[in-house]
Amino acid sequence: MPKVHRLCLVGFGNVGRSFARLLLDKAEELSSRYGVTALVTGIITGSHGAAINPEGLDLQAALELAVTGQTLTRLSAVDTPTESRTFISACPADFMFETTPVNPHTGQPALDHIRKALKAGMHVVTANKGPVVHGYQALTSLAEQQGVRFLFESAVMDGAPIFSLFRQPLLGANLLGFEGILNSCTNLLLGMMEAGASLEEALEYGRSIGITETDPSNDVDGWDAAIKVAALVTVLMGIPLTPQAVDRTGIRGITPQMVAEAKSAGERWKLVCSAQTSPDGLVARVAPQRVSPESPLYSVTGTSSFCEFKLDVLPGLGILEIDPGPETTAYGLLADFLNILEA
């Protein structure tokens, strides 16, 4: 008989809904292969209300309501709080999945959501980079005190196994530095500019396919890339780092003329993310660079991402993720869920 695990979803945007679809698609496999039934007992959203049912919500109905812009409240079996921290306390769950929008400057309100869930004895899985950067050590310690886990595989490079890679297969290895393309939005924008579009035209296309926010400053000014650098440094190198401490330059200053000059020289502009230990300390940077065909970054196009790690025992180990989307981020959430169950 499969063991039932109760899930609380805080955030139900593109990633949260993709995770719900993945749970539906893999329900039979979870049961037969892992002996698990995932029962979603609560969902709270920023724009579609909230719902709690201790016996389990109808996920398909929740998806249909959210996609059509209707409130989830009609699915509630009990009076449901609409304030997120009160909702977390009221939701009968063993796991909390946090997928609210990232705040690179403070990590809030996701930090408070995660603290609340951990104190309530829930395992926490998040795709949110903010609390990883601004609260990693404190949240990890709180989870240990509560006898639960705090995992975040989807926080950097969607569902690519970066953090879990260093937890197990790379035991005994020390990370000395890394370099890569971690912001898929700017990679797409620069590629479109190389094809002849202006930055504004590229941004408009990005908005039309849902990869660029209405306010693109987090991507264009390098904040999203900087917080990903900070997350990797904080967790994998053991050096607490905030995005504000990353030497950051976005792509706003890249002109069509600069792109054309690089192209005529056989090179491409990329927003390169890097960190490296040195005798003088850590150097962490996000900045546009021209790269030649000899660089592994040159062929990373579209919304793909790439990161090359330099370790004391492996001089170069790279991970390439090709054209990820909300579905790949959702997979990272599922992988963390199963990792917690198998620990």
Secondary structure, DSSP 8 states (H G I E B T S, - for coil): --EEEEEEEE--SHHHHHHHHHHHHTHHHHHHHH-EEEEEEEEE-SSS-EEE-TT---HHHHHHHHHTT--SGGG-SS----SHHHHHHHS--SEEEE-----TTT-TTHHHHHHHHHHTT-EEEE--HHHHHHHHHHHHHHHHHHT--EE-GGGSSTTS-SHHHHHTTTTT--EEEEEEE--HHHHHHHHHHHTT--HHHHHHHHHHTTSS-SSTHHHHTTHHHHHHHHHHHHHHS-----GGGSEE--STT--HHHHHHHHHTT-EEEEEEEEEEETTEEEEEEEEEEE-TTSTTTT--TT-EEEEEEESS-S-EEEEE-S--HHHHHHHHHHHHHHHHH-
